[in-house]
Amino acid sequence: MIAIDRLRAMALNAIEAYHAEVCGGGEPVYPSWADDMLGVCQLAERNMNAKSPQPALEVLPQNHEPVKSWF
């Protein structure tokens, strides 16, 4: 399992735990970091398959300042 798979699994587990707690009658806070992590994993996989890396601007939420980072 590569690092991207481990990060994706961790994010999906957090989302699954959130839904399980909601179904159980709880009122948990949604793990928004998990959505960010899934976006980063998707970008990283795309860049691994691309000839030249793409900037990560497209995965940042609109309320963030644009930051160029390369994977």
PDB file of N, H, CA, C and O in Angstrom:
ATOM      1  N   MET A   1       0.852  -1.173   0.000  1.00  0.00           N
ATOM      2  CA  MET A   1       0.000   0.000   0.000  1.00  0.00           C
ATOM      3  C   MET A   1       0.900   1.239   0.000  1.00  0.00           C
ATOM      4  O   MET A   1       1.772   1.389   0.856  1.00  0.00           O
ATOM      5  N   ILE A   2       0.673   2.115  -0.969  1.00  0.00           N
ATOM      6  H   ILE A   2      -0.035   1.993  -1.664  1.00  0.00           H
ATOM      7  CA  ILE A   2       1.482   3.327  -1.028  1.00  0.00           C
ATOM      8  C   ILE A   2       0.890   4.387  -0.101  1.00  0.00           C
ATOM      9  O   ILE A   2      -0.226   4.239   0.396  1.00  0.00           O
ATOM     10  N   ALA A   3       1.652   5.452   0.122  1.00  0.00           N
ATOM     11  H   ALA A   3       2.559   5.572  -0.283  1.00  0.00           H
ATOM     12  CA  ALA A   3       1.231   6.496   1.053  1.00  0.00           C
ATOM     13  C   ALA A   3      -0.118   7.093   0.667  1.00  0.00           C
ATOM     14  O   ALA A   3      -0.935   7.384   1.540  1.00  0.00           O
ATOM     15  N   ILE A   4      -0.363   7.279  -0.624  1.00  0.00           N
ATOM     16  H   ILE A   4       0.301   7.043  -1.334  1.00  0.00           H
ATOM     17  CA  ILE A   4      -1.637   7.851  -1.068  1.00  0.00           C
ATOM     18  C   ILE A   4      -2.791   6.948  -0.645  1.00  0.00           C
ATOM     19  O   ILE A   4      -3.832   7.436  -0.206  1.00  0.00           O
ATOM     20  N   ASP A   5      -2.616   5.660  -0.772  1.00  0.00           N
ATOM     21  H   ASP A   5      -1.771   5.264  -1.128  1.00  0.00           H
ATOM     22  CA  ASP A   5      -3.674   4.720  -0.369  1.00  0.00           C
ATOM     23  C   ASP A   5      -3.929   4.781   1.133  1.00  0.00           C
ATOM     24  O   ASP A   5      -5.075   4.709   1.576  1.00  0.00           O
ATOM     25  N   ARG A   6      -2.865   4.914   1.912  1.00  0.00           N
ATOM     26  H   ARG A   6      -1.934   4.973   1.552  1.00  0.00           H
ATOM     27  CA  ARG A   6      -3.029   4.996   3.372  1.00  0.00           C
ATOM     28  C   ARG A   6      -3.758   6.281   3.762  1.00  0.00           C
ATOM     29  O   ARG A   6      -4.637   6.267   4.624  1.00  0.00           O
ATOM     30  N   LEU A   7      -3.386   7.389   3.120  1.00  0.00           N
ATOM     31  H   LEU A   7      -2.672   7.400   2.420  1.00  0.00           H
ATOM     32  CA  LEU A   7      -4.049   8.660   3.420  1.00  0.00           C
ATOM     33  C   LEU A   7      -5.519   8.624   3.012  1.00  0.00           C
ATOM     34  O   LEU A   7      -6.387   9.109   3.738  1.00  0.00           O
ATOM     35  N   ARG A   8      -5.790   8.041   1.839  1.00  0.00           N
ATOM     36  H   ARG A   8      -5.085   7.647   1.249  1.00  0.00           H
ATOM     37  CA  ARG A   8      -7.177   7.931   1.380  1.00  0.00           C
ATOM     38  C   ARG A   8      -7.988   7.060   2.335  1.00  0.00           C
ATOM     39  O   ARG A   8      -9.128   7.393   2.660  1.00  0.00           O
ATOM     40  N   ALA A   9      -7.414   5.954   2.784  1.00  0.00           N
ATOM     41  H   ALA A   9      -6.489   5.683   2.520  1.00  0.00           H
ATOM     42  CA  ALA A   9      -8.112   5.062   3.710  1.00  0.00           C
ATOM     43  C   ALA A   9      -8.403   5.765   5.033  1.00  0.00           C
ATOM     44  O   ALA A   9      -9.477   5.594   5.608  1.00  0.00           O
ATOM     45  N   MET A  10      -7.446   6.552   5.512  1.00  0.00           N
ATOM     46  H   MET A  10      -6.573   6.691   5.045  1.00  0.00           H
ATOM     47  CA  MET A  10      -7.647   7.279   6.760  1.00  0.00           C
ATOM     48  C   MET A  10      -8.793   8.280   6.611  1.00  0.00           C
ATOM     49  O   MET A  10      -9.629   8.400   7.507  1.00  0.00           O
ATOM     50  N   ALA A  11      -8.838   8.997   5.490  1.00  0.00           N
ATOM     51  H   ALA A  11      -8.159   8.900   4.763  1.00  0.00           H
ATOM     52  CA  ALA A  11      -9.905   9.969   5.256  1.00  0.00           C
ATOM     53  C   ALA A  11     -11.263   9.275   5.129  1.00  0.00           C
ATOM     54  O   ALA A  11     -12.249   9.725   5.712  1.00  0.00           O
ATOM     55  N   LEU A  12     -11.312   8.193   4.376  1.00  0.00           N
ATOM     56  H   LEU A  12     -10.510   7.827   3.902  1.00  0.00           H
ATOM     57  CA  LEU A  12     -12.575   7.468   4.201  1.00  0.00           C
ATOM     58  C   LEU A  12     -13.064   6.864   5.512  1.00  0.00           C
ATOM     59  O   LEU A  12     -14.268   6.830   5.768  1.00  0.00           O
ATOM     60  N   ASN A  13     -12.141   6.387   6.344  1.00  0.00           N
ATOM     61  H   ASN A  13     -11.163   6.414   6.137  1.00  0.00           H
ATOM     62  CA  ASN A  13     -12.517   5.848   7.657  1.00  0.00           C
ATOM     63  C   ASN A  13     -13.125   6.937   8.542  1.00  0.00           C
ATOM     64  O   ASN A  13     -14.087   6.690   9.268  1.00  0.00           O
ATOM     65  N   ALA A  14     -12.556   8.144   8.475  1.00  0.00           N
ATOM     66  H   ALA A  14     -11.775   8.345   7.885  1.00  0.00           H
ATOM     67  CA  ALA A  14     -13.093   9.244   9.281  1.00  0.00           C
ATOM     68  C   ALA A  14     -14.501   9.603   8.825  1.00  0.00           C
ATOM     69  O   ALA A  14     -15.374   9.850   9.657  1.00  0.00           O
ATOM     70  N   ILE A  15     -14.733   9.635   7.514  1.00  0.00           N
ATOM     71  H   ILE A  15     -14.023   9.434   6.839  1.00  0.00           H
ATOM     72  CA  ILE A  15     -16.063   9.945   6.988  1.00  0.00           C
ATOM     73  C   ILE A  15     -17.048   8.833   7.350  1.00  0.00           C
ATOM     74  O   ILE A  15     -18.198   9.102   7.700  1.00  0.00           O
ATOM     75  N   GLU A  16     -16.594   7.596   7.264  1.00  0.00           N
ATOM     76  H   GLU A  16     -15.660   7.378   6.980  1.00  0.00           H
ATOM     77  CA  GLU A  16     -17.451   6.463   7.625  1.00  0.00           C
ATOM     78  C   GLU A  16     -17.819   6.511   9.111  1.00  0.00           C
ATOM     79  O   GLU A  16     -18.965   6.249   9.475  1.00  0.00           O
ATOM     80  N   ALA A  17     -16.860   6.841   9.957  1.00  0.00           N
ATOM     81  H   ALA A  17     -15.929   7.054   9.662  1.00  0.00           H
ATOM     82  CA  ALA A  17     -17.133   6.949  11.394  1.00  0.00           C
ATOM     83  C   ALA A  17     -18.127   8.070  11.668  1.00  0.00           C
ATOM     84  O   ALA A  17     -18.988   7.939  12.538  1.00  0.00           O
ATOM     85  N   TYR A  18     -18.011   9.171  10.930  1.00  0.00           N
ATOM     86  H   TYR A  18     -17.311   9.277  10.224  1.00  0.00           H
ATOM     87  CA  TYR A  18     -18.955  10.272  11.071  1.00  0.00           C
ATOM     88  C   TYR A  18     -20.372   9.808  10.746  1.00  0.00           C
ATOM     89  O   TYR A  18     -21.304  10.062  11.510  1.00  0.00           O
ATOM     90  N   HIS A  19     -20.533   9.125   9.607  1.00  0.00           N
ATOM     91  H   HIS A  19     -19.776   8.919   8.987  1.00  0.00           H
ATOM     92  CA  HIS A  19     -21.860   8.665   9.201  1.00  0.00           C
ATOM     93  C   HIS A  19     -22.416   7.634  10.182  1.00  0.00           C
ATOM     94  O   HIS A  19     -23.615   7.636  10.463  1.00  0.00           O
ATOM     95  N   ALA A  20     -21.571   6.765  10.700  1.00  0.00           N
ATOM     96  H   ALA A  20     -20.598   6.764  10.472  1.00  0.00           H
ATOM     97  CA  ALA A  20     -22.027   5.778  11.672  1.00  0.00           C
ATOM     98  C   ALA A  20     -22.524   6.463  12.942  1.00  0.00           C
ATOM     99  O   ALA A  20     -23.527   6.050  13.524  1.00  0.00           O
ATOM    100  N   GLU A  21     -21.823   7.502  13.365  1.00  0.00           N
ATOM    101  H   GLU A  21     -21.008   7.837  12.892  1.00  0.00           H
ATOM    102  CA  GLU A  21     -22.240   8.203  14.576  1.00  0.00           C
ATOM    103  C   GLU A  21     -23.553   8.961  14.341  1.00  0.00           C
ATOM    104  O   GLU A  21     -24.405   9.015  15.227  1.00  0.00           O
ATOM    105  N   VAL A  22     -23.716   9.548  13.143  1.00  0.00           N
ATOM    106  H   VAL A  22     -23.023   9.504  12.423  1.00  0.00           H
ATOM    107  CA  VAL A  22     -24.963  10.240  12.816  1.00  0.00           C
ATOM    108  C   VAL A  22     -26.125   9.251  12.807  1.00  0.00           C
ATOM    109  O   VAL A  22     -27.191   9.530  13.356  1.00  0.00           O
ATOM    110  N   CYS A  23     -25.914   8.093  12.182  1.00  0.00           N
ATOM    111  H   CYS A  23     -25.048   7.865  11.736  1.00  0.00           H
ATOM    112  CA  CYS A  23     -26.966   7.067  12.137  1.00  0.00           C
ATOM    113  C   CYS A  23     -27.297   6.541  13.526  1.00  0.00           C
ATOM    114  O   CYS A  23     -28.411   6.076  13.770  1.00  0.00           O
ATOM    115  N   GLY A  24     -26.337   6.613  14.428  1.00  0.00           N
ATOM    116  H   GLY A  24     -25.432   6.990  14.230  1.00  0.00           H
ATOM    117  CA  GLY A  24     -26.560   6.160  15.792  1.00  0.00           C
ATOM    118  C   GLY A  24     -27.199   7.217  16.680  1.00  0.00           C
ATOM    119  O   GLY A  24     -27.373   7.003  17.879  1.00  0.00           O
ATOM    120  N   GLY A  25     -27.551   8.365  16.089  1.00  0.00           N
ATOM    121  H   GLY A  25     -27.409   8.539  15.114  1.00  0.00           H
ATOM    122  CA  GLY A  25     -28.220   9.406  16.857  1.00  0.00           C
ATOM    123  C   GLY A  25     -27.304  10.486  17.386  1.00  0.00           C
ATOM    124  O   GLY A  25     -27.759  11.402  18.071  1.00  0.00           O
ATOM    125  N   GLY A  26     -26.026  10.396  17.083  1.00  0.00           N
ATOM    126  H   GLY A  26     -25.657   9.652  16.527  1.00  0.00           H
ATOM    127  CA  GLY A  26     -25.081  11.402  17.560  1.00  0.00           C
ATOM    128  C   GLY A  26     -25.095  12.657  16.696  1.00  0.00           C
ATOM    129  O   GLY A  26     -25.716  12.687  15.633  1.00  0.00           O
ATOM    130  N   GLU A  27     -24.414  13.673  17.158  1.00  0.00           N
ATOM    131  H   GLU A  27     -23.910  13.648  18.021  1.00  0.00           H
ATOM    132  CA  GLU A  27     -24.281  14.925  16.411  1.00  0.00           C
ATOM    133  C   GLU A  27     -22.801  15.284  16.285  1.00  0.00           C
ATOM    134  O   GLU A  27     -22.356  16.285  16.846  1.00  0.00           O
ATOM    135  N   PRO A  28     -22.044  14.477  15.554  1.00  0.00           N
ATOM    136  CA  PRO A  28     -20.618  14.744  15.432  1.00  0.00           C
ATOM    137  C   PRO A  28     -20.339  15.911  14.471  1.00  0.00           C
ATOM    138  O   PRO A  28     -21.209  16.330  13.707  1.00  0.00           O
ATOM    139  N   VAL A  29     -19.134  16.408  14.531  1.00  0.00           N
ATOM    140  H   VAL A  29     -18.427  16.068  15.151  1.00  0.00           H
ATOM    141  CA  VAL A  29     -18.679  17.436  13.592  1.00  0.00           C
ATOM    142  C   VAL A  29     -18.098  16.723  12.384  1.00  0.00           C
ATOM    143  O   VAL A  29     -17.284  15.809  12.522  1.00  0.00           O
ATOM    144  N   TYR A  30     -18.525  17.152  11.186  1.00  0.00           N
ATOM    145  H   TYR A  30     -19.186  17.895  11.075  1.00  0.00           H
ATOM    146  CA  TYR A  30     -18.044  16.507   9.964  1.00  0.00           C
ATOM    147  C   TYR A  30     -16.542  16.734   9.815  1.00  0.00           C
ATOM    148  O   TYR A  30     -16.074  17.857   9.998  1.00  0.00           O
ATOM    149  N   PRO A  31     -15.779  15.692   9.487  1.00  0.00           N
ATOM    150  CA  PRO A  31     -14.319  15.820   9.333  1.00  0.00           C
ATOM    151  C   PRO A  31     -13.969  16.442   7.972  1.00  0.00           C
ATOM    152  O   PRO A  31     -13.614  15.725   7.036  1.00  0.00           O
ATOM    153  N   SER A  32     -14.068  17.758   7.864  1.00  0.00           N
ATOM    154  H   SER A  32     -14.356  18.340   8.624  1.00  0.00           H
ATOM    155  CA  SER A  32     -13.828  18.423   6.578  1.00  0.00           C
ATOM    156  C   SER A  32     -12.399  18.210   6.084  1.00  0.00           C
ATOM    157  O   SER A  32     -12.139  18.291   4.883  1.00  0.00           O
ATOM    158  N   TRP A  33     -11.473  17.939   7.004  1.00  0.00           N
ATOM    159  H   TRP A  33     -11.684  17.874   7.979  1.00  0.00           H
ATOM    160  CA  TRP A  33     -10.097  17.668   6.587  1.00  0.00           C
ATOM    161  C   TRP A  33     -10.056  16.451   5.678  1.00  0.00           C
ATOM    162  O   TRP A  33      -9.178  16.345   4.822  1.00  0.00           O
ATOM    163  N   ALA A  34     -10.998  15.530   5.857  1.00  0.00           N
ATOM    164  H   ALA A  34     -11.711  15.616   6.553  1.00  0.00           H
ATOM    165  CA  ALA A  34     -11.009  14.303   5.060  1.00  0.00           C
ATOM    166  C   ALA A  34     -11.293  14.617   3.590  1.00  0.00           C
ATOM    167  O   ALA A  34     -10.699  14.005   2.702  1.00  0.00           O
ATOM    168  N   ASP A  35     -12.192  15.560   3.327  1.00  0.00           N
ATOM    169  H   ASP A  35     -12.675  16.057   4.048  1.00  0.00           H
ATOM    170  CA  ASP A  35     -12.453  15.965   1.944  1.00  0.00           C
ATOM    171  C   ASP A  35     -11.210  16.595   1.325  1.00  0.00           C
ATOM    172  O   ASP A  35     -10.883  16.340   0.166  1.00  0.00           O
ATOM    173  N   ASP A  36     -10.515  17.428   2.120  1.00  0.00           N
ATOM    174  H   ASP A  36     -10.780  17.634   3.062  1.00  0.00           H
ATOM    175  CA  ASP A  36      -9.276  18.038   1.629  1.00  0.00           C
ATOM    176  C   ASP A  36      -8.245  16.962   1.297  1.00  0.00           C
ATOM    177  O   ASP A  36      -7.570  17.027   0.270  1.00  0.00           O
ATOM    178  N   MET A  37      -8.136  15.973   2.183  1.00  0.00           N
ATOM    179  H   MET A  37      -8.684  15.920   3.018  1.00  0.00           H
ATOM    180  CA  MET A  37      -7.159  14.901   1.979  1.00  0.00           C
ATOM    181  C   MET A  37      -7.476  14.098   0.719  1.00  0.00           C
ATOM    182  O   MET A  37      -6.567  13.736  -0.029  1.00  0.00           O
ATOM    183  N   LEU A  38      -8.755  13.817   0.478  1.00  0.00           N
ATOM    184  H   LEU A  38      -9.493  14.111   1.085  1.00  0.00           H
ATOM    185  CA  LEU A  38      -9.137  13.079  -0.728  1.00  0.00           C
ATOM    186  C   LEU A  38      -8.788  13.879  -1.980  1.00  0.00           C
ATOM    187  O   LEU A  38      -8.362  13.306  -2.983  1.00  0.00           O
ATOM    188  N   GLY A  39      -8.967  15.196  -1.927  1.00  0.00           N
ATOM    189  H   GLY A  39      -9.313  15.661  -1.113  1.00  0.00           H
ATOM    190  CA  GLY A  39      -8.586  16.045  -3.049  1.00  0.00           C
ATOM    191  C   GLY A  39      -7.087  16.044  -3.301  1.00  0.00           C
ATOM    192  O   GLY A  39      -6.639  16.003  -4.447  1.00  0.00           O
ATOM    193  N   VAL A  40      -6.323  16.089  -2.232  1.00  0.00           N
ATOM    194  H   VAL A  40      -6.687  16.122  -1.301  1.00  0.00           H
ATOM    195  CA  VAL A  40      -4.859  16.050  -2.357  1.00  0.00           C
ATOM    196  C   VAL A  40      -4.409  14.706  -2.930  1.00  0.00           C
ATOM    197  O   VAL A  40      -3.517  14.659  -3.777  1.00  0.00           O
ATOM    198  N   CYS A  41      -5.017  13.625  -2.476  1.00  0.00           N
ATOM    199  H   CYS A  41      -5.742  13.663  -1.788  1.00  0.00           H
ATOM    200  CA  CYS A  41      -4.677  12.297  -2.997  1.00  0.00           C
ATOM    201  C   CYS A  41      -5.001  12.198  -4.489  1.00  0.00           C
ATOM    202  O   CYS A  41      -4.228  11.634  -5.264  1.00  0.00           O
ATOM    203  N   GLN A  42      -6.141  12.748  -4.880  1.00  0.00           N
ATOM    204  H   GLN A  42      -6.768  13.207  -4.250  1.00  0.00           H
ATOM    205  CA  GLN A  42      -6.522  12.719  -6.289  1.00  0.00           C
ATOM    206  C   GLN A  42      -5.527  13.510  -7.130  1.00  0.00           C
ATOM    207  O   GLN A  42      -5.121  13.056  -8.199  1.00  0.00           O
ATOM    208  N   LEU A  43      -5.134  14.683  -6.657  1.00  0.00           N
ATOM    209  H   LEU A  43      -5.464  15.052  -5.788  1.00  0.00           H
ATOM    210  CA  LEU A  43      -4.163  15.492  -7.384  1.00  0.00           C
ATOM    211  C   LEU A  43      -2.806  14.797  -7.457  1.00  0.00           C
ATOM    212  O   LEU A  43      -2.152  14.818  -8.500  1.00  0.00           O
ATOM    213  N   ALA A  44      -2.390  14.191  -6.368  1.00  0.00           N
ATOM    214  H   ALA A  44      -2.922  14.174  -5.521  1.00  0.00           H
ATOM    215  CA  ALA A  44      -1.103  13.487  -6.348  1.00  0.00           C
ATOM    216  C   ALA A  44      -1.093  12.322  -7.336  1.00  0.00           C
ATOM    217  O   ALA A  44      -0.109  12.117  -8.046  1.00  0.00           O
ATOM    218  N   GLU A  45      -2.181  11.564  -7.381  1.00  0.00           N
ATOM    219  H   GLU A  45      -2.980  11.731  -6.804  1.00  0.00           H
ATOM    220  CA  GLU A  45      -2.257  10.452  -8.329  1.00  0.00           C
ATOM    221  C   GLU A  45      -2.230  10.954  -9.766  1.00  0.00           C
ATOM    222  O   GLU A  45      -1.570  10.373 -10.627  1.00  0.00           O
ATOM    223  N   ARG A  46      -2.955  12.039 -10.014  1.00  0.00           N
ATOM    224  H   ARG A  46      -3.491  12.511  -9.315  1.00  0.00           H
ATOM    225  CA  ARG A  46      -2.979  12.602 -11.365  1.00  0.00           C
ATOM    226  C   ARG A  46      -1.572  13.059 -11.771  1.00  0.00           C
ATOM    227  O   ARG A  46      -1.155  12.862 -12.912  1.00  0.00           O
ATOM    228  N   ASN A  47      -0.849  13.667 -10.832  1.00  0.00           N
ATOM    229  H   ASN A  47      -1.187  13.828  -9.905  1.00  0.00           H
ATOM    230  CA  ASN A  47       0.494  14.145 -11.137  1.00  0.00           C
ATOM    231  C   ASN A  47       1.486  13.001 -11.304  1.00  0.00           C
ATOM    232  O   ASN A  47       2.453  13.125 -12.056  1.00  0.00           O
ATOM    233  N   MET A  48       1.254  11.893 -10.612  1.00  0.00           N
ATOM    234  H   MET A  48       0.468  11.793 -10.001  1.00  0.00           H
ATOM    235  CA  MET A  48       2.147  10.745 -10.782  1.00  0.00           C
ATOM    236  C   MET A  48       2.031  10.199 -12.198  1.00  0.00           C
ATOM    237  O   MET A  48       2.998   9.672 -12.747  1.00  0.00           O
ATOM    238  N   ASN A  49       0.837  10.327 -12.792  1.00  0.00           N
ATOM    239  H   ASN A  49       0.051  10.755 -12.346  1.00  0.00           H
ATOM    240  CA  ASN A  49       0.601   9.815 -14.129  1.00  0.00           C
ATOM    241  C   ASN A  49       0.859  10.855 -15.219  1.00  0.00           C
ATOM    242  O   ASN A  49       0.861  10.519 -16.403  1.00  0.00           O
ATOM    243  N   ALA A  50       1.077  12.108 -14.836  1.00  0.00           N
ATOM    244  H   ALA A  50       1.075  12.382 -13.874  1.00  0.00           H
ATOM    245  CA  ALA A  50       1.296  13.180 -15.811  1.00  0.00           C
ATOM    246  C   ALA A  50       2.777  13.341 -16.103  1.00  0.00           C
ATOM    247  O   ALA A  50       3.629  12.933 -15.313  1.00  0.00           O
ATOM    248  N   LYS A  51       3.069  13.938 -17.242  1.00  0.00           N
ATOM    249  H   LYS A  51       2.377  14.269 -17.884  1.00  0.00           H
ATOM    250  CA  LYS A  51       4.462  14.191 -17.606  1.00  0.00           C
ATOM    251  C   LYS A  51       5.023  15.372 -16.845  1.00  0.00           C
ATOM    252  O   LYS A  51       6.213  15.387 -16.529  1.00  0.00           O
ATOM    253  N   SER A  52       4.195  16.368 -16.540  1.00  0.00           N
ATOM    254  H   SER A  52       3.228  16.356 -16.796  1.00  0.00           H
ATOM    255  CA  SER A  52       4.653  17.512 -15.752  1.00  0.00           C
ATOM    256  C   SER A  52       3.632  17.782 -14.654  1.00  0.00           C
ATOM    257  O   SER A  52       2.429  17.734 -14.909  1.00  0.00           O
ATOM    258  N   PRO A  53       4.093  18.066 -13.429  1.00  0.00           N
ATOM    259  CA  PRO A  53       3.177  18.277 -12.318  1.00  0.00           C
ATOM    260  C   PRO A  53       2.302  19.512 -12.522  1.00  0.00           C
ATOM    261  O   PRO A  53       2.703  20.483 -13.165  1.00  0.00           O
ATOM    262  N   GLN A  54       1.108  19.449 -11.962  1.00  0.00           N
ATOM    263  H   GLN A  54       0.783  18.661 -11.440  1.00  0.00           H
ATOM    264  CA  GLN A  54       0.177  20.564 -12.032  1.00  0.00           C
ATOM    265  C   GLN A  54       0.125  21.239 -10.665  1.00  0.00           C
ATOM    266  O   GLN A  54       0.235  20.566  -9.640  1.00  0.00           O
ATOM    267  N   PRO A  55      -0.042  22.563 -10.639  1.00  0.00           N
ATOM    268  CA  PRO A  55      -0.143  23.242  -9.345  1.00  0.00           C
ATOM    269  C   PRO A  55      -1.408  22.820  -8.604  1.00  0.00           C
ATOM    270  O   PRO A  55      -2.404  22.443  -9.222  1.00  0.00           O
ATOM    271  N   ALA A  56      -1.359  22.886  -7.290  1.00  0.00           N
ATOM    272  H   ALA A  56      -0.550  23.192  -6.788  1.00  0.00           H
ATOM    273  CA  ALA A  56      -2.462  22.432  -6.452  1.00  0.00           C
ATOM    274  C   ALA A  56      -3.527  23.497  -6.250  1.00  0.00           C
ATOM    275  O   ALA A  56      -4.368  23.348  -5.362  1.00  0.00           O
ATOM    276  N   LEU A  57      -3.525  24.550  -7.028  1.00  0.00           N
ATOM    277  H   LEU A  57      -2.842  24.670  -7.749  1.00  0.00           H
ATOM    278  CA  LEU A  57      -4.496  25.624  -6.851  1.00  0.00           C
ATOM    279  C   LEU A  57      -5.940  25.149  -6.951  1.00  0.00           C
ATOM    280  O   LEU A  57      -6.810  25.663  -6.248  1.00  0.00           O
ATOM    281  N   GLU A  58      -6.200  24.182  -7.811  1.00  0.00           N
ATOM    282  H   GLU A  58      -5.493  23.765  -8.383  1.00  0.00           H
ATOM    283  CA  GLU A  58      -7.573  23.774  -8.054  1.00  0.00           C
ATOM    284  C   GLU A  58      -8.216  23.053  -6.876  1.00  0.00           C
ATOM    285  O   GLU A  58      -9.444  22.980  -6.819  1.00  0.00           O
ATOM    286  N   VAL A  59      -7.443  22.518  -5.931  1.00  0.00           N
ATOM    287  H   VAL A  59      -6.445  22.578  -5.976  1.00  0.00           H
ATOM    288  CA  VAL A  59      -8.036  21.783  -4.822  1.00  0.00           C
ATOM    289  C   VAL A  59      -8.244  22.648  -3.584  1.00  0.00           C
ATOM    290  O   VAL A  59      -8.838  22.190  -2.608  1.00  0.00           O
ATOM    291  N   LEU A  60      -7.767  23.888  -3.606  1.00  0.00           N
ATOM    292  H   LEU A  60      -7.284  24.260  -4.399  1.00  0.00           H
ATOM    293  CA  LEU A  60      -7.935  24.750  -2.449  1.00  0.00           C
ATOM    294  C   LEU A  60      -9.350  25.319  -2.414  1.00  0.00           C
ATOM    295  O   LEU A  60      -9.887  25.690  -3.458  1.00  0.00           O
ATOM    296  N   PRO A  61      -9.960  25.393  -1.235  1.00  0.00           N
ATOM    297  CA  PRO A  61     -11.278  26.013  -1.139  1.00  0.00           C
ATOM    298  C   PRO A  61     -11.201  27.484  -1.570  1.00  0.00           C
ATOM    299  O   PRO A  61     -10.137  28.096  -1.485  1.00  0.00           O
ATOM    300  N   GLN A  62     -12.297  28.041  -2.021  1.00  0.00           N
ATOM    301  H   GLN A  62     -13.162  27.544  -2.090  1.00  0.00           H
ATOM    302  CA  GLN A  62     -12.299  29.396  -2.536  1.00  0.00           C
ATOM    303  C   GLN A  62     -11.994  30.451  -1.481  1.00  0.00           C
ATOM    304  O   GLN A  62     -11.576  31.554  -1.833  1.00  0.00           O
ATOM    305  N   ASN A  63     -12.186  30.152  -0.209  1.00  0.00           N
ATOM    306  H   ASN A  63     -12.526  29.256   0.077  1.00  0.00           H
ATOM    307  CA  ASN A  63     -11.936  31.153   0.825  1.00  0.00           C
ATOM    308  C   ASN A  63     -10.469  31.193   1.253  1.00  0.00           C
ATOM    309  O   ASN A  63     -10.119  31.963   2.148  1.00  0.00           O
ATOM    310  N   HIS A  64      -9.611  30.390   0.642  1.00  0.00           N
ATOM    311  H   HIS A  64      -9.896  29.765  -0.084  1.00  0.00           H
ATOM    312  CA  HIS A  64      -8.188  30.390   0.951  1.00  0.00           C
ATOM    313  C   HIS A  64      -7.443  31.281  -0.022  1.00  0.00           C
ATOM    314  O   HIS A  64      -7.868  31.471  -1.161  1.00  0.00           O
ATOM    315  N   GLU A  65      -6.328  31.827   0.439  1.00  0.00           N
ATOM    316  H   GLU A  65      -5.983  31.673   1.365  1.00  0.00           H
ATOM    317  CA  GLU A  65      -5.451  32.580  -0.441  1.00  0.00           C
ATOM    318  C   GLU A  65      -4.800  31.597  -1.403  1.00  0.00           C
ATOM    319  O   GLU A  65      -4.417  30.502  -0.991  1.00  0.00           O
ATOM    320  N   PRO A  66      -4.666  31.962  -2.677  1.00  0.00           N
ATOM    321  CA  PRO A  66      -4.007  31.050  -3.624  1.00  0.00           C
ATOM    322  C   PRO A  66      -2.551  30.815  -3.233  1.00  0.00           C
ATOM    323  O   PRO A  66      -1.796  31.762  -3.013  1.00  0.00           O
ATOM    324  N   VAL A  67      -2.178  29.578  -3.152  1.00  0.00           N
ATOM    325  H   VAL A  67      -2.792  28.809  -3.330  1.00  0.00           H
ATOM    326  CA  VAL A  67      -0.808  29.192  -2.857  1.00  0.00           C
ATOM    327  C   VAL A  67      -0.403  28.161  -3.878  1.00  0.00           C
ATOM    328  O   VAL A  67      -1.081  27.146  -4.040  1.00  0.00           O
ATOM    329  N   LYS A  68       0.694  28.405  -4.571  1.00  0.00           N
ATOM    330  H   LYS A  68       1.244  29.230  -4.440  1.00  0.00           H
ATOM    331  CA  LYS A  68       1.157  27.435  -5.543  1.00  0.00           C
ATOM    332  C   LYS A  68       2.062  26.432  -4.848  1.00  0.00           C
ATOM    333  O   LYS A  68       3.075  26.806  -4.257  1.00  0.00           O
ATOM    334  N   SER A  69       1.705  25.194  -4.916  1.00  0.00           N
ATOM    335  H   SER A  69       0.882  24.890  -5.397  1.00  0.00           H
ATOM    336  CA  SER A  69       2.570  24.145  -4.384  1.00  0.00           C
ATOM    337  C   SER A  69       2.617  23.027  -5.418  1.00  0.00           C
ATOM    338  O   SER A  69       1.633  22.768  -6.111  1.00  0.00           O
ATOM    339  N   TRP A  70       3.726  22.390  -5.511  1.00  0.00           N
ATOM    340  H   TRP A  70       4.525  22.600  -4.947  1.00  0.00           H
ATOM    341  CA  TRP A  70       3.926  21.335  -6.490  1.00  0.00           C
ATOM    342  C   TRP A  70       4.103  20.015  -5.786  1.00  0.00           C
ATOM    343  O   TRP A  70       4.779  19.940  -4.760  1.00  0.00           O
ATOM    344  N   PHE A  71       3.506  18.978  -6.323  1.00  0.00           N
ATOM    345  H   PHE A  71       2.957  19.040  -7.157  1.00  0.00           H
ATOM    346  CA  PHE A  71       3.621  17.648  -5.750  1.00  0.00           C
ATOM    347  C   PHE A  71       4.550  16.844  -6.588  1.00  0.00           C
ATOM    348  O   PHE A  71       4.798  15.676  -6.288  1.00  0.00           O
TER     349      PHE A  71
END
